[in-house]
Amino acid sequence: MNKISNDQILDWEADSLIDAIGNCLELNDSFLEKYCNQEFQELMRDIPERDREFVISGLDIKHTWNGFPPSNDWQHIWLDISEIEFQFDGNPEDVFDEPEDLTIDGNLAYLYTGYGLSIKFDHDQLIEAVNDYKETYQ
C-alpha cells in the first residue's frame, strides 16, 4: 500500500487553493488589498471583478509553501495558511509516511505549513492577458 507523504498533502492543498482563486476565493478589491502585491492589485483593478478569474485562467503558475515570513515583493498572491487539515481513514501509521510529523486528532491529521502559500503567475503571460482583455473588452 502506498502511504501518503507530507509533500502530497502540501501539493493537493496548493492545487485546491490555486483552483479556488477567482471562484471560492473571489478576486474582489478586498481580497486584492489583503492578499496581493501592489503590481497584481494595479493590474486587476483595471479588470471588472467578474472577469478577473477569466483573465488569469490558463496562466502558468509557480507556488511555494513559505518556511519563513514572505516579503510581499515577488509573489502575486500570498495566502496566510499555517496548517492543513486532512481527513483520513485507518491507522495513521498505515496511512502516512511520516505520521510523527502530523498532529492526529481522531480521523483528522494536521500538517504545519510554515508561513502560508505564495503564488506567482508567469509575469509575461499575466501582462499579455491583461492587455488582451483591455483591447478586446474595454
C-alpha positions in Angstrom: 0.0 0.0 0.0 1.3 3.4 -0.9 1.4 5.8 2.0 0.6 9.5 1.8 3.6 11.8 2.1 3.6 15.3 3.6 4.6 16.6 0.1 1.5 15.0 -1.4 -0.7 16.7 1.2 1.0 20.1 0.5 0.6 19.6 -3.3 -3.0 18.7 -3.0 -3.8 21.6 -0.8 -1.9 24.0 -3.1 -3.7 22.7 -6.1 -7.0 23.1 -4.4 -6.3 26.7 -3.3 -5.0 27.7 -6.7 -8.1 26.3 -8.3 -10.2 28.3 -5.8 -8.7 31.6 -6.8 -11.4 33.6 -8.6 -14.1 31.1 -7.7 -14.4 30.3 -4.0 -11.7 32.9 -3.3 -13.2 35.9 -5.1 -10.8 38.3 -6.6 -12.6 41.3 -5.3 -10.9 44.6 -4.2 -10.8 43.5 -0.6 -9.0 40.2 -1.5 -6.6 42.1 -3.7 -5.7 44.6 -0.8 -5.3 41.8 1.7 -3.5 39.1 -0.2 -1.9 40.5 -3.3 1.2 42.5 -4.1 0.9 46.1 -5.5 1.6 45.2 -9.1 -1.1 42.5 -9.2 -3.6 44.8 -7.4 -3.0 47.5 -10.0 -3.3 45.1 -12.9 -6.5 43.5 -11.6 -8.2 46.8 -10.7 -8.3 47.6 -14.4 -10.4 44.5 -14.9 -14.0 44.2 -13.8 -14.3 41.9 -10.8 -16.5 39.4 -12.7 -13.7 38.9 -15.3 -10.6 38.7 -13.2 -10.7 34.9 -12.9 -11.1 34.7 -16.7 -8.0 36.9 -17.2 -5.7 34.7 -15.1 -7.1 31.3 -16.1 -4.6 29.3 -18.1 -1.6 31.2 -17.0 1.5 29.3 -15.8 1.8 29.4 -12.0 4.6 28.8 -9.6 3.9 28.3 -5.9 5.8 27.6 -2.7 5.0 26.9 0.9 7.0 29.5 2.9 9.3 28.3 5.5 9.9 31.9 6.7 7.8 35.1 6.6 7.5 36.1 3.0 8.1 39.6 1.7 5.3 41.0 -0.5 7.6 41.6 -3.4 8.0 38.5 -5.5 4.6 36.7 -5.2 1.4 37.9 -6.7 -0.8 36.3 -4.1 0.1 35.2 -0.5 -2.4 33.1 1.4 -1.9 33.0 5.1 -2.3 29.3 5.8 -0.2 27.8 8.6 -1.9 24.4 8.9 -3.6 21.9 6.6 -6.4 19.7 7.9 -6.5 16.3 6.2 -9.2 13.7 6.8 -8.2 10.0 6.6 -9.5 6.6 7.4 -7.5 3.9 9.3 -4.5 3.8 11.5 -2.1 6.9 10.9 0.9 4.6 10.8 -0.7 2.7 7.9 -1.9 5.8 6.0 1.0 8.3 6.3 4.8 8.1 5.5 5.6 10.2 8.5 2.8 10.2 11.0 5.1 11.7 13.6 5.2 14.9 11.6 1.4 15.3 11.9 -0.9 16.2 14.7 -3.5 13.5 14.8 -7.0 14.0 16.3 -9.3 11.1 15.6 -9.6 10.8 11.8 -8.1 14.2 11.2 -4.4 14.9 10.6 -2.9 18.4 10.8 0.2 19.4 8.9 2.0 22.6 9.8 2.9 24.5 6.7 5.0 27.4 7.9 4.1 30.9 6.7 1.5 30.3 4.0 1.3 29.7 0.3 2.9 32.1 -2.2 1.6 32.1 -5.7 3.2 33.8 -8.7 1.8 33.9 -12.2 4.1 34.0 -15.2 4.8 37.7 -15.5 4.8 38.0 -19.3 1.7 35.9 -19.6 -0.1 38.0 -17.0 0.7 41.3 -18.7 -0.3 39.9 -22.1 -3.6 38.5 -20.7 -4.5 41.9 -19.1 -3.6 43.8 -22.3 -5.5 41.3 -24.5 -8.6 41.7 -22.2 -8.4 45.5 -22.3 -8.0 45.6 -26.1 -10.9 43.1 -26.6 -13.4 44.2 -23.9 -12.7 47.8 -22.9 
